[in-house]
Amino acid sequence: MRVNAACRLLADPERKTTDIALETGFYDHSHFSRTFRRIMGLPPKTYRQQHKF
């Protein structure tokens, strides 16, 4: 659920990845990045580049 919420927030290029990590309940940016990559199969930065609005 947290990763799904992060996916929606990553679509906004104005939001910082660290802020998204904290807002969605991850301990820090590293924890968020590792978990996101494990579940989604790509890092948050790449996901953001592919899903810009």
mmCIF file of the C-alpha atoms, coordinates in Angstrom:
data_MODEL
# 
_entry.id   MODEL 
# 
loop_
_atom_site.group_PDB 
_atom_site.id 
_atom_site.type_symbol 
_atom_site.label_atom_id 
_atom_site.label_alt_id 
_atom_site.label_comp_id 
_atom_site.label_asym_id 
_atom_site.label_entity_id 
_atom_site.label_seq_id 
_atom_site.pdbx_PDB_ins_code 
_atom_site.Cartn_x 
_atom_site.Cartn_y 
_atom_site.Cartn_z 
_atom_site.occupancy 
_atom_site.B_iso_or_equiv 
_atom_site.pdbx_formal_charge 
_atom_site.auth_seq_id 
_atom_site.auth_comp_id 
_atom_site.auth_asym_id 
_atom_site.auth_atom_id 
_atom_site.pdbx_PDB_model_num 
ATOM 1  C CA . MET A 1 1  ? 0.000  0.000  0.000   1.00 0.00 ? 1  MET A CA 1 
ATOM 2  C CA . ARG A 1 2  ? 2.807  2.412  0.823   1.00 0.00 ? 2  ARG A CA 1 
ATOM 3  C CA . VAL A 1 3  ? 4.550  1.745  -2.479  1.00 0.00 ? 3  VAL A CA 1 
ATOM 4  C CA . ASN A 1 4  ? 1.284  2.315  -4.361  1.00 0.00 ? 4  ASN A CA 1 
ATOM 5  C CA . ALA A 1 5  ? 0.864  5.645  -2.581  1.00 0.00 ? 5  ALA A CA 1 
ATOM 6  C CA . ALA A 1 6  ? 4.459  6.514  -3.440  1.00 0.00 ? 6  ALA A CA 1 
ATOM 7  C CA . CYS A 1 7  ? 3.809  5.722  -7.114  1.00 0.00 ? 7  CYS A CA 1 
ATOM 8  C CA . ARG A 1 8  ? 1.038  8.303  -7.206  1.00 0.00 ? 8  ARG A CA 1 
ATOM 9  C CA . LEU A 1 9  ? 3.239  10.903 -5.497  1.00 0.00 ? 9  LEU A CA 1 
ATOM 10 C CA . LEU A 1 10 ? 6.230  10.214 -7.756  1.00 0.00 ? 10 LEU A CA 1 
ATOM 11 C CA . ALA A 1 11 ? 4.204  11.372 -10.756 1.00 0.00 ? 11 ALA A CA 1 
ATOM 12 C CA . ASP A 1 12 ? 4.606  14.936 -9.445  1.00 0.00 ? 12 ASP A CA 1 
ATOM 13 C CA . PRO A 1 13 ? 8.119  16.125 -10.423 1.00 0.00 ? 13 PRO A CA 1 
ATOM 14 C CA . GLU A 1 14 ? 7.973  18.949 -7.856  1.00 0.00 ? 14 GLU A CA 1 
ATOM 15 C CA . ARG A 1 15 ? 7.985  16.522 -4.914  1.00 0.00 ? 15 ARG A CA 1 
ATOM 16 C CA . LYS A 1 16 ? 11.308 15.319 -3.526  1.00 0.00 ? 16 LYS A CA 1 
ATOM 17 C CA . THR A 1 17 ? 11.828 11.585 -3.265  1.00 0.00 ? 17 THR A CA 1 
ATOM 18 C CA . THR A 1 18 ? 12.977 11.893 0.344   1.00 0.00 ? 18 THR A CA 1 
ATOM 19 C CA . ASP A 1 19 ? 9.764  13.717 1.265   1.00 0.00 ? 19 ASP A CA 1 
ATOM 20 C CA . ILE A 1 20 ? 7.698  11.060 -0.488  1.00 0.00 ? 20 ILE A CA 1 
ATOM 21 C CA . ALA A 1 21 ? 9.534  8.340  1.429   1.00 0.00 ? 21 ALA A CA 1 
ATOM 22 C CA . LEU A 1 22 ? 8.786  9.966  4.775   1.00 0.00 ? 22 LEU A CA 1 
ATOM 23 C CA . GLU A 1 23 ? 5.169  10.800 3.865   1.00 0.00 ? 23 GLU A CA 1 
ATOM 24 C CA . THR A 1 24 ? 4.466  7.202  2.918   1.00 0.00 ? 24 THR A CA 1 
ATOM 25 C CA . GLY A 1 25 ? 5.881  5.793  6.155   1.00 0.00 ? 25 GLY A CA 1 
ATOM 26 C CA . PHE A 1 26 ? 9.379  4.667  5.244   1.00 0.00 ? 26 PHE A CA 1 
ATOM 27 C CA . TYR A 1 27 ? 12.227 5.165  7.718   1.00 0.00 ? 27 TYR A CA 1 
ATOM 28 C CA . ASP A 1 28 ? 14.434 7.006  5.227   1.00 0.00 ? 28 ASP A CA 1 
ATOM 29 C CA . HIS A 1 29 ? 15.232 7.404  1.544   1.00 0.00 ? 29 HIS A CA 1 
ATOM 30 C CA . SER A 1 30 ? 17.400 4.263  1.427   1.00 0.00 ? 30 SER A CA 1 
ATOM 31 C CA . HIS A 1 31 ? 14.717 2.045  2.935   1.00 0.00 ? 31 HIS A CA 1 
ATOM 32 C CA . PHE A 1 32 ? 12.194 3.497  0.499   1.00 0.00 ? 32 PHE A CA 1 
ATOM 33 C CA . SER A 1 33 ? 14.463 2.976  -2.526  1.00 0.00 ? 33 SER A CA 1 
ATOM 34 C CA . ARG A 1 34 ? 15.296 -0.634 -1.625  1.00 0.00 ? 34 ARG A CA 1 
ATOM 35 C CA . THR A 1 35 ? 11.678 -1.544 -0.962  1.00 0.00 ? 35 THR A CA 1 
ATOM 36 C CA . PHE A 1 36 ? 10.419 0.271  -4.063  1.00 0.00 ? 36 PHE A CA 1 
ATOM 37 C CA . ARG A 1 37 ? 12.963 -1.477 -6.291  1.00 0.00 ? 37 ARG A CA 1 
ATOM 38 C CA . ARG A 1 38 ? 12.149 -4.892 -4.790  1.00 0.00 ? 38 ARG A CA 1 
ATOM 39 C CA . ILE A 1 39 ? 8.400  -4.477 -5.340  1.00 0.00 ? 39 ILE A CA 1 
ATOM 40 C CA . MET A 1 40 ? 8.272  -2.469 -8.578  1.00 0.00 ? 40 MET A CA 1 
ATOM 41 C CA . GLY A 1 41 ? 11.400 -3.841 -10.269 1.00 0.00 ? 41 GLY A CA 1 
ATOM 42 C CA . LEU A 1 42 ? 12.966 -0.435 -10.876 1.00 0.00 ? 42 LEU A CA 1 
ATOM 43 C CA . PRO A 1 43 ? 14.238 2.435  -8.740  1.00 0.00 ? 43 PRO A CA 1 
ATOM 44 C CA . PRO A 1 44 ? 11.997 5.392  -7.867  1.00 0.00 ? 44 PRO A CA 1 
ATOM 45 C CA . LYS A 1 45 ? 13.938 7.747  -10.149 1.00 0.00 ? 45 LYS A CA 1 
ATOM 46 C CA . THR A 1 46 ? 13.372 5.551  -13.198 1.00 0.00 ? 46 THR A CA 1 
ATOM 47 C CA . TYR A 1 47 ? 9.704  5.097  -12.316 1.00 0.00 ? 47 TYR A CA 1 
ATOM 48 C CA . ARG A 1 48 ? 9.337  8.873  -12.043 1.00 0.00 ? 48 ARG A CA 1 
ATOM 49 C CA . GLN A 1 49 ? 10.963 9.426  -15.454 1.00 0.00 ? 49 GLN A CA 1 
ATOM 50 C CA . GLN A 1 50 ? 8.578  6.929  -17.068 1.00 0.00 ? 50 GLN A CA 1 
ATOM 51 C CA . HIS A 1 51 ? 5.441  8.303  -15.368 1.00 0.00 ? 51 HIS A CA 1 
ATOM 52 C CA . LYS A 1 52 ? 5.693  12.080 -15.587 1.00 0.00 ? 52 LYS A CA 1 
ATOM 53 C CA . PHE A 1 53 ? 2.538  14.070 -16.197 1.00 0.00 ? 53 PHE A CA 1 
# 
